[in-house]
Amino acid sequence: MTRITSVISLSMILWVCSCIEPFPLTFNGNKVIFTVEATLTDIDEPQKIKIAESISYERNTYSLPVLEAKVEILVDNKEKIMLTEQENGVYALPASFRTKTGSTYQLFIQRVDGSQYKSGIETMVSVSDITGVYDEFVFEGIPRGEFYIPANYVYIDTPDPVGQKNNYMWTWKLWELQEICVTCANGRYFKTGALRDAQGCRKETGLLNQWFDYFCNGDCWDLFFSKELNVFSDIYTNGNLITGKLVAKIPYYQEEGGLIEIQQQSVSPDAYRYFKLIADQVQSNGNLVDTPPSGIIGNVKNINNANEPVAGLFMVTSIKKRKYWIDRKSAKGKAFPIGLLDHTIIPEPPDDLDPERPPLVPCIEGPTRTKIKPEGWIDRVKKKIKYIHLSFTIN
């Protein structure tokens, strides 16, 4: 893999919006690449920057945080704001900090070894509201190998301001109600007890090549995130209503509805070109090792060594969010849901001698799972749990 393609891979991994699925990295030889995750927004959430070194050694890639760096944001070329180091290479802006329309921002980093980095100057551009959201069911919606899976296509309408050059990026987050919280292979799930060493799955000799699924003890939602770059320039729509913009293809996971949150972001011309080139290279050609259409680099550079490849992008963006309930009524009777798991659900059969089996398991909070009901969720009718009775012997 060429050096520039390696930088592309790292850029995709380190995109701070965190909705791009990481690509595997391979290098010829050992590489150390300075990486920056830095997106500042106007929404009410903590503003943080992450700095790390991505190290490739014998075809394995590791990420090490860059510690004790001096990190500053220069606002409107006059006001300096120092960031506070937290942990694992994360540096935080003051809690009250938000980007403002029309202001300019530039990132400066100085490491303990004296090396210095700076970004290009980014100008905050406002973004219009999403005025309409709707969806349609598509039977052959998403390619998967030689086949297609059914999906709901989600579209938006948004007004494009007159007399401005605007660039957009869309991402999404999806909540799906999950009934299965743990799958145990080659054994069963046990709660913590006097004779049970730990809570969780335990392998058992008589259950080789068998698995059991365990229902959640209470409501639990799986989170899914967009995996493709979706950017757009208003060069052909300037001042007109942008209608029917496809922003998401949601697999037909289950008959019941799901909740999607769409984020519409403004991006600078430089950021648009950066993401568009990556999208064209990765999503059109489908192969990271192909020769890229042009050199794709971010806007963070080593002040003392312009030849050092730096992965990632510093950007400022205005964000508007809109939630939408996908009821999936249009899909019923036309296709079978693909399910939220990669296998058929097989619950552990009930045990007449132990009324606590099978146990219900907790919903563990994490990046892709939550027990907190999202605002806008529409409750469904509760279904009774049906168990599949299996014959087996535990040795």
C-alpha positions in Angstrom: 0.0 0.0 0.0 1.3 3.4 -0.9 1.9 6.1 1.7 -0.9 8.3 0.5 -3.3 5.4 0.5 -2.3 4.6 4.1 -3.1 8.2 5.0 -6.5 7.9 3.3 -7.2 4.8 5.5 -6.2 6.6 8.6 -8.3 9.6 7.7 -11.4 7.4 7.3 -10.7 5.8 10.7 -10.2 9.0 12.5 -13.1 11.0 11.2 -14.5 12.4 14.4 -18.1 12.1 13.5 -17.5 8.4 14.3 -20.0 7.1 11.8 -17.6 5.6 9.4 -16.8 2.0 10.0 -13.0 1.5 10.3 -11.1 0.0 7.4 -8.3 -2.5 8.0 -4.9 -1.0 7.7 -1.9 -2.6 6.1 1.6 -1.1 5.5 4.7 -2.1 3.8 7.1 -1.8 6.7 6.7 0.1 10.0 4.9 3.5 10.0 4.1 6.1 12.7 1.5 8.6 11.6 0.4 11.6 13.7 -3.4 11.7 13.8 -5.9 14.4 14.8 -9.7 14.0 15.4 -11.0 17.5 15.6 -14.5 18.7 14.8 -16.0 21.7 16.6 -19.7 22.3 16.4 -22.5 24.6 17.6 -24.6 22.0 19.3 -24.9 21.6 23.0 -22.4 18.9 23.7 -18.8 18.7 25.0 -16.2 20.0 22.4 -13.1 17.7 22.4 -10.1 17.0 20.3 -8.3 13.7 20.2 -4.6 13.4 19.3 -2.8 10.1 18.8 -0.1 8.3 16.9 -1.1 5.3 14.7 1.7 2.8 14.7 1.9 0.0 12.2 4.2 -2.9 13.1 4.3 -6.3 11.4 0.9 -5.7 9.7 -0.8 -4.8 13.0 -1.9 -1.3 13.8 -1.9 0.3 17.3 -3.1 3.7 18.5 -1.1 5.5 21.2 -2.4 8.7 22.8 -0.3 11.8 22.5 0.0 13.1 26.1 1.1 16.4 27.6 0.6 18.4 24.4 -0.1 22.1 24.4 -3.3 22.5 22.4 -4.9 25.9 21.4 -7.7 27.2 19.3 -7.3 30.6 17.7 -10.7 32.3 17.2 -11.0 35.2 14.7 -7.2 35.4 14.5 -7.1 37.1 17.9 -8.5 35.1 20.9 -6.6 32.0 22.0 -8.4 29.3 23.9 -6.3 26.7 25.7 -7.6 23.1 25.9 -7.4 21.0 29.0 -5.9 17.6 28.8 -8.2 14.9 30.1 -7.1 11.3 29.4 -6.0 9.0 26.5 -5.0 11.9 24.3 -8.3 13.8 24.7 -8.2 17.6 25.1 -11.3 19.5 26.0 -12.4 23.0 25.3 -14.3 25.0 28.1 -17.8 23.7 28.7 -19.4 26.9 27.4 -17.5 26.8 24.1 -19.6 26.7 20.9 -18.7 27.7 17.4 -20.4 30.8 16.0 -21.5 31.6 12.5 -19.0 33.8 10.6 -16.2 33.2 13.1 -12.8 31.7 12.0 -11.0 28.9 13.9 -7.5 27.5 13.7 -5.9 24.6 15.6 -2.4 24.7 17.1 -0.6 21.7 18.7 2.8 21.6 20.3 4.2 18.3 21.5 6.6 17.8 24.4 9.4 17.0 21.9 8.9 20.5 20.5 7.3 19.6 17.2 4.5 21.9 16.2 1.4 21.5 14.1 -1.3 23.8 12.8 -4.5 23.5 10.8 -5.9 25.6 8.0 -8.3 28.4 9.0 -11.9 27.2 9.1 -14.9 29.5 8.9 -18.1 28.6 10.5 -21.1 28.5 8.1 -24.7 28.2 9.3 -26.9 25.4 7.9 -30.6 25.4 7.2 -33.2 23.3 8.9 -34.5 20.0 7.6 -38.0 20.8 6.5 -39.2 17.3 5.5 -38.4 13.7 6.1 -40.1 10.7 4.4 -39.2 7.1 3.5 -40.0 4.3 1.0 -39.6 0.6 1.1 -37.3 -0.9 -1.5 -37.3 -4.7 -1.8 -33.8 -4.9 -3.3 -32.5 -2.1 -1.2 -28.9 -2.8 -0.1 -26.4 -5.2 -1.9 -25.0 -7.9 0.3 -22.6 -10.1 -1.7 -24.5 -11.6 -4.6 -27.9 -10.7 -3.1 -29.9 -7.7 -1.9 -31.6 -7.1 1.4 -34.8 -5.1 1.8 -34.5 -1.6 3.2 -36.2 1.6 3.9 -34.8 4.6 2.0 -35.0 7.8 3.9 -35.1 11.2 2.1 -35.1 14.8 3.3 -36.0 18.2 2.0 -34.1 21.3 3.0 -34.0 24.9 1.7 -30.7 26.1 0.3 -29.9 29.8 1.1 -29.9 32.2 -1.9 -26.6 33.9 -2.8 -24.4 31.5 -0.8 -22.1 28.7 -1.7 -23.1 25.9 0.6 -21.7 22.4 1.1 -23.5 19.7 3.1 -22.8 16.4 4.8 -25.4 14.1 6.2 -25.0 11.4 8.9 -27.5 9.4 10.9 -28.0 7.3 14.1 -30.6 4.6 14.4 -32.3 3.1 17.5 -33.7 -0.4 17.2 -35.4 -2.2 20.2 -33.3 -5.3 21.0 -34.8 -8.2 22.8 -31.6 -10.3 23.0 -28.9 -8.9 25.3 -26.4 -11.9 25.4 -25.7 -14.9 23.2 -23.7 -17.7 24.8 -21.8 -20.2 22.5 -20.9 -23.7 23.8 -22.5 -23.0 27.2 -25.1 -21.1 29.2 -25.4 -17.8 31.0 -25.1 -17.7 34.8 -25.8 -15.0 37.3 -23.3 -14.3 40.1 -23.9 -16.6 43.0 -22.2 -18.4 45.9 -21.3 -21.4 43.6 -20.9 -19.4 40.4 -17.6 -17.7 39.9 -18.8 -14.9 37.6 -21.8 -13.5 35.8 -21.8 -14.3 32.1 -21.4 -17.1 29.7 -19.8 -20.3 30.9 -18.6 -23.1 28.6 -20.0 -26.5 29.3 -18.8 -29.8 27.8 -22.2 -31.1 26.7 -23.1 -28.0 24.8 -20.3 -27.9 22.2 -21.4 -26.2 18.9 -24.6 -25.0 20.6 -25.6 -21.5 21.4 -28.4 -19.9 23.5 -29.8 -16.4 23.3 -30.9 -14.6 26.5 -33.7 -11.9 26.6 -33.0 -8.5 28.1 -34.2 -7.7 31.6 -36.0 -4.5 30.6 -36.0 -2.4 27.5 -32.7 -2.2 25.5 -31.9 -0.4 22.3 -29.1 -1.2 19.8 -27.5 1.8 18.1 -26.5 1.8 14.4 -24.6 4.6 12.6 -24.1 5.6 9.0 -21.2 4.0 7.3 -20.9 6.0 4.1 -19.7 9.6 3.5 -22.7 11.6 2.1 -21.6 15.0 0.9 -23.2 17.5 -1.4 -22.5 20.9 -3.0 -25.2 23.3 -4.0 -23.5 24.3 -7.2 -26.5 23.1 -9.2 -29.3 23.9 -6.7 -28.1 27.3 -5.3 -31.1 29.1 -3.7 -33.6 26.3 -4.5 -35.2 23.8 -2.3 -33.2 20.6 -2.1 -35.8 17.8 -2.4 -35.7 14.1 -2.2 -32.1 13.9 -1.0 -31.4 10.3 -0.1 -29.6 10.3 3.3 -30.0 6.8 4.6 -30.7 3.2 3.6 -31.9 1.3 6.7 -32.1 -2.5 6.5 -35.5 -4.1 7.2 -34.3 -5.4 10.5 -37.8 -6.1 12.1 -41.4 -5.5 11.5 -41.7 -3.0 14.3 -40.6 0.6 13.7 -37.2 2.2 14.4 -36.2 5.7 15.2 -33.6 7.6 13.1 -31.9 10.8 13.9 -30.5 12.7 10.9 -27.8 15.2 11.2 -27.4 17.9 8.5 -24.0 19.6 8.7 -22.4 22.6 6.9 -18.9 21.9 5.7 -16.2 24.2 4.3 -15.2 24.0 0.6 -11.9 22.3 1.7 -13.7 19.8 3.9 -16.2 19.1 1.1 -13.4 18.4 -1.4 -11.6 16.2 1.2 -14.6 14.0 1.9 -15.7 13.9 -1.7 -12.4 12.6 -2.9 -12.4 10.0 -0.2 -16.0 9.0 -1.0 -15.1 8.7 -4.7 -12.1 6.7 -4.0 -13.5 4.3 -1.4 -17.2 4.1 -2.2 -17.1 4.2 -6.0 -14.0 2.1 -6.6 -14.5 0.0 -3.5 -10.8 -0.6 -3.0 -8.5 1.3 -0.8 -5.4 0.0 -2.5 -6.4 1.6 -5.9 -4.5 4.7 -6.9 -6.4 7.6 -5.6 -7.7 10.3 -8.1 -5.4 12.9 -6.4 -3.4 13.3 -3.3 -5.9 13.3 -0.4 -4.5 15.0 2.7 -6.1 16.8 5.6 -5.6 20.4 6.7 -3.3 19.8 9.6 0.4 20.1 8.9 3.8 19.9 10.7 5.1 23.5 10.8 8.7 22.3 10.8 8.3 19.4 8.4 5.8 19.8 5.6 6.6 16.3 4.3 5.2 14.5 7.4 1.9 12.8 6.6 -0.8 13.9 9.1 -4.1 12.0 9.2 -7.4 13.5 10.0 -9.1 16.8 9.5 -9.8 19.9 11.6 -13.2 21.3 10.8 -15.9 23.4 12.2 -19.6 22.8 11.4 -23.1 23.9 12.2 -25.5 21.0 12.8 -29.2 20.6 12.6 -30.9 17.4 13.8 -34.2 15.9 12.9 -35.7 12.6 14.3 -38.1 10.5 12.2 -40.1 7.4 13.0 -39.7 4.6 10.4 -43.0 2.7 11.0 -42.1 0.0 8.3 -45.8 -0.5 7.6 -45.1 -0.4 3.8 -42.8 -3.4 4.1 -45.2 -5.9 5.8 -46.2 -8.8 3.5 -43.5 -7.9 1.0 -40.4 -9.2 2.6 -39.1 -11.0 5.6 -37.1 -9.0 8.2 -33.4 -9.8 8.4 -33.3 -9.5 12.2 -30.9 -7.7 14.5 -28.7 -10.7 15.0 -26.6 -12.7 12.6 -28.3 -16.0 13.5 -31.7 -17.4 14.3 -32.8 -16.7 17.9 -32.6 -19.9 20.1 -33.5 -19.2 23.7 -32.4 -21.6 26.5 -35.2 -24.0 27.3 -36.8 -23.5 30.7 -35.7 -25.8 33.5 -38.5 -27.3 35.6 -36.0 -27.9 38.5 -34.7 -24.4 38.4 -37.4 -21.7 37.9 -34.8 -19.0 37.6 -33.5 -20.5 34.3 -33.2 -19.2 31.8 -32.2 -15.9 33.5 -33.0 -12.5 32.0 -29.8 -10.5 31.5 -29.0 -6.8 31.9 -28.7 -4.3 29.1 -25.1 -3.1 29.3 -24.5 0.5 28.3 -21.9 1.0 25.5 -21.2 2.8 22.3 -23.7 0.7 20.4 -26.3 -0.2 23.1 -28.4 1.8 25.6 -31.2 1.2 28.1 -32.2 4.9 28.0 -35.4 5.4 26.0 -34.7 7.8 23.2 -36.9 10.9 22.9 -39.3 10.3 20.0 -39.5 6.5 20.5 -43.0 5.0 19.9 -43.7 2.1 22.2 -44.9 -1.1 20.6 -47.2 -3.9 21.9 -45.3 -6.2 24.2 -44.9 -9.8 22.9 -44.9 -12.9 25.0 -41.6 -14.7 25.0 -41.8 -18.1 23.3 -39.1 -20.7 24.1 -37.8 -23.3 21.7 -37.6 -26.6 23.5 -34.4 -28.5 22.7 -33.2 -31.9 23.8 -29.6 -32.1 25.0 -27.6 -33.6 27.8 -25.1 -31.7 30.1 -22.2 -33.9 31.1 
